[in-house]
Amino acid sequence: MTVPTITLNDQTTIPQLGFGTYQVPPEQTAATVGTALEVGYRHLDTAQMYQNEQGVGEAIKASGIAREELYVTSKLNNGFHRPDDARRSFDETLTRLGLDRIDLFLIHWPLPTLYDGDYVSTWRTLAEFVADGRAASVGVSNFHPEHLDRIISETGVVPVVNQIEVHPYLTNEAARAASIRHGVEVEAWSPIAQGAVLDDPVIGEIAAAHGKTPSQVTLRWHVERGDIVFPK
């Protein structure tokens, strides 16, 4: 299948459609991700918090797909924001995935009420991983406008993406607008509202008029808005 790509602000490219592994049980991850790769997915999104990075790595190894054909993202767990903790946990992510380099690594949540409100030093630490070649790109997740403004103004390093909840019932316009203003691409998690669109009568009518499913027309809405999406 053909998946569009988006050029990020660091001139790397990312497939617009990815396979999200949130809530995929660790013991089922290798088989589930393996199936996703078989049907054509080449962009995989995991996180330390999901506890399934190892299964993702096993699926990648078993697939036989060339590394350069895959795009792999993971995210920093909330308990590891201090610089030394972030460095150690990043090393562990690479080990669990069985990779020596990751395509994209994100701060999962900004946590402005924790760590004395210091998520800037965490962001500086992620930038180190690009500098040493172990991450092609770094970005953020669940960042509000003020969080984006702060890390960019204090470090001069612009995230390539901001992964936020976006779907027809929560368009998250303030965070989307702030991301776009900074040249940060929007990644939409929960793009079909965890299945809620399937029973929506309005979306159902639109889908029927086009001979598509509610999921298909909702994902098309995201794609035409420019969102990077992770259905599963």
C-alpha distance (Angstrom), angle and dihedral (degrees) to the residues before:
residue distance angle dihedral
M1 . . .
T2 3.78 . .
V3 3.80 117.1 .
P4 3.82 120.1 -172.7
T5 3.79 117.6 -122.3
I6 3.79 128.5 -142.3
T7 3.79 123.8 -148.5
L8 3.79 111.1 -131.3
N9 3.80 126.0 -145.3
D10 3.82 91.0 -96.8
Q11 3.83 89.1 55.8
T12 3.80 94.6 -110.0
T13 3.81 116.9 124.9
I14 3.79 130.5 -127.3
P15 3.82 130.1 -165.9
Q16 3.81 108.7 -111.2
L17 3.80 92.1 -139.2
G18 3.78 120.0 57.3
F19 3.79 139.3 170.0
G20 3.80 113.0 -114.0
T21 3.79 118.4 -149.7
Y22 3.82 99.7 -166.4
Q23 3.82 110.1 136.4
V24 3.80 92.6 8.4
P25 3.84 101.8 135.6
P26 3.81 112.8 -118.0
E27 3.80 92.5 -121.9
Q28 3.81 91.0 54.2
T29 3.80 98.4 40.6
A30 3.80 100.2 91.6
A31 3.81 92.6 51.7
T32 3.81 94.6 41.5
V33 3.79 94.9 48.0
G34 3.78 89.9 42.9
T35 3.81 89.3 57.9
A36 3.81 90.5 47.4
L37 3.79 89.9 54.1
E38 3.81 91.1 47.8
V39 3.81 92.4 55.5
G40 3.78 92.5 49.7
Y41 3.80 111.4 -86.4
R42 3.81 113.1 141.9
H43 3.81 99.5 168.3
L44 3.82 115.4 76.3
D45 3.80 124.5 -172.6
T46 3.80 120.6 -164.0
A47 3.82 137.3 147.2
Q48 3.76 140.7 -153.0
M49 3.81 87.3 -115.3
Y50 3.81 91.8 59.3
Q51 3.82 91.0 61.0
N52 3.79 91.0 -143.9
E53 3.82 104.2 98.7
Q54 3.80 90.5 111.2
G55 3.80 91.5 56.1
V56 3.79 90.2 49.7
G57 3.79 89.2 52.1
E58 3.80 91.7 49.0
A59 3.80 90.9 52.1
I60 3.80 91.6 49.4
K61 3.80 91.5 50.7
A62 3.80 93.9 46.3
S63 3.80 93.6 46.8
G64 3.78 95.4 68.3
I65 3.81 88.5 -144.8
A66 3.78 113.6 147.6
R67 3.79 112.1 -102.7
E68 3.80 92.8 -125.5
E69 3.81 89.6 60.6
L70 3.81 92.4 59.8
Y71 3.79 132.1 75.9
V72 3.81 113.6 -157.4
T73 3.81 126.7 -170.7
S74 3.80 130.3 -175.8
K75 3.79 134.5 169.4
L76 3.80 139.0 -135.9
N77 3.79 115.1 -106.2
N78 3.81 118.6 -121.0
G79 3.78 93.6 -114.8
F80 3.80 94.5 59.5
H81 3.81 106.0 59.7
R82 3.78 97.3 118.2
P83 3.82 108.2 97.3
D84 3.81 98.0 -114.4
D85 3.81 90.9 45.0
A86 3.79 90.8 49.3
R87 3.80 91.5 50.9
R88 3.80 92.7 49.4
S89 3.79 94.4 45.5
F90 3.80 91.6 47.9
D91 3.81 89.2 55.3
E92 3.81 88.5 50.8
T93 3.81 91.1 50.6
L94 3.80 91.0 55.2
T95 3.80 90.3 48.2
R96 3.81 93.7 49.7
L97 3.81 91.4 47.5
G98 3.78 91.6 46.1
L99 3.80 90.7 -128.5
D100 3.78 133.7 125.9
R101 3.80 91.6 -155.2
I102 3.79 134.5 28.5
D103 3.78 125.1 -152.2
L104 3.80 97.1 -140.5
F105 3.81 134.6 7.5
L106 3.80 122.3 -173.3
I107 3.79 140.1 -167.3
H108 3.80 97.6 -118.9
W109 3.82 96.9 -151.2
P110 3.83 130.5 2.7
L111 3.85 94.6 -135.4
P112 3.83 96.2 -160.8
T113 3.83 91.9 176.7
L114 3.81 93.4 54.7
Y115 3.82 134.4 62.4
D116 3.83 89.0 31.3
G117 3.79 87.4 -64.7
D118 3.80 91.4 -66.3
Y119 3.78 110.1 140.8
V120 3.82 90.3 137.0
S121 3.80 94.4 78.6
T122 3.80 87.7 49.3
W123 3.79 89.2 54.5
R124 3.80 91.7 48.7
T125 3.80 88.5 52.8
L126 3.80 92.4 53.8
A127 3.79 88.8 52.2
E128 3.82 87.4 59.8
F129 3.79 89.5 64.3
V130 3.79 90.3 60.2
A131 3.77 91.6 46.1
D132 3.81 92.3 53.3
G133 3.82 92.3 45.6
R134 3.79 98.8 -115.9
A135 3.81 93.7 111.4
A136 3.77 123.1 40.8
S137 3.81 91.6 -158.4
V138 3.80 140.5 0.3
G139 3.77 131.3 -152.1
V140 3.77 145.2 153.5
S141 3.78 140.3 -105.1
N142 3.80 131.6 -147.9
F143 3.82 92.6 7.2
H144 3.80 118.2 157.2
P145 3.83 121.3 -146.1
E146 3.79 93.6 -93.6
H147 3.81 91.3 51.5
L148 3.80 92.0 52.0
D149 3.79 92.6 45.8
R150 3.78 91.8 51.5
I151 3.80 100.2 49.5
I152 3.79 92.3 45.1
S153 3.82 95.1 46.6
E154 3.82 93.5 46.0
T155 3.81 98.9 42.5
G156 3.80 107.6 20.6
V157 3.81 87.9 -134.6
V158 3.80 113.1 124.4
P159 3.82 118.1 -153.8
V160 3.79 114.6 -123.7
V161 3.82 92.5 -139.7
N162 3.78 142.6 12.7
Q163 3.79 110.7 -152.5
I164 3.81 108.3 -153.3
E165 3.78 139.1 157.7
V166 3.81 108.6 -87.3
H167 3.80 129.5 163.3
P168 3.82 137.1 128.2
Y169 3.82 91.7 -77.6
L170 3.82 94.8 47.0
T171 3.79 113.2 30.6
N172 3.83 92.1 170.9
E173 3.79 91.0 -150.2
A174 3.81 98.3 173.7
A175 3.80 93.3 55.5
R176 3.81 91.5 41.7
A177 3.80 91.9 50.7
A178 3.80 93.1 48.0
S179 3.79 90.9 48.8
I180 3.79 93.0 49.3
R181 3.82 91.2 46.1
H182 3.80 89.4 58.4
G183 3.82 94.3 43.6
V184 3.80 91.5 -107.3
E185 3.80 117.0 144.5
V186 3.80 118.5 -127.6
E187 3.79 119.1 -124.3
A188 3.81 112.4 -164.5
W189 3.77 117.6 -144.9
S190 3.81 118.6 -166.8
P191 3.84 88.5 20.7
I192 3.81 94.7 172.3
A193 3.84 92.3 40.8
Q194 3.81 92.1 -107.6
G195 3.78 89.6 -59.5
A196 3.81 98.2 -46.4
V197 3.82 91.6 123.2
L198 3.80 90.2 63.8
D199 3.80 91.9 75.8
D200 3.80 98.8 34.1
P201 3.84 108.4 121.4
V202 3.82 95.2 -151.9
I203 3.79 94.1 48.5
G204 3.79 87.9 43.5
E205 3.80 90.9 56.2
I206 3.80 91.8 49.1
A207 3.79 90.7 48.8
A208 3.81 93.0 48.8
A209 3.80 91.4 49.8
H210 3.79 89.9 56.9
G211 3.79 98.5 37.7
K212 3.80 91.7 -114.2
T213 3.78 137.5 115.8
P214 3.83 123.2 -101.7
S215 3.80 88.9 -110.0
Q216 3.79 92.4 52.6
V217 3.79 95.9 51.5
T218 3.80 91.6 44.7
L219 3.79 91.8 51.7
R220 3.80 89.5 46.7
W221 3.82 88.5 54.1
H222 3.81 88.4 55.4
V223 3.80 93.8 46.5
E224 3.80 93.0 50.7
R225 3.82 90.1 49.7
G226 3.81 88.2 53.8
D227 3.81 97.4 -111.5
I228 3.80 121.7 149.7
V229 3.81 105.0 -131.4
F230 3.81 138.6 -157.6
P231 3.79 112.9 -161.7
K232 3.78 122.0 168.4
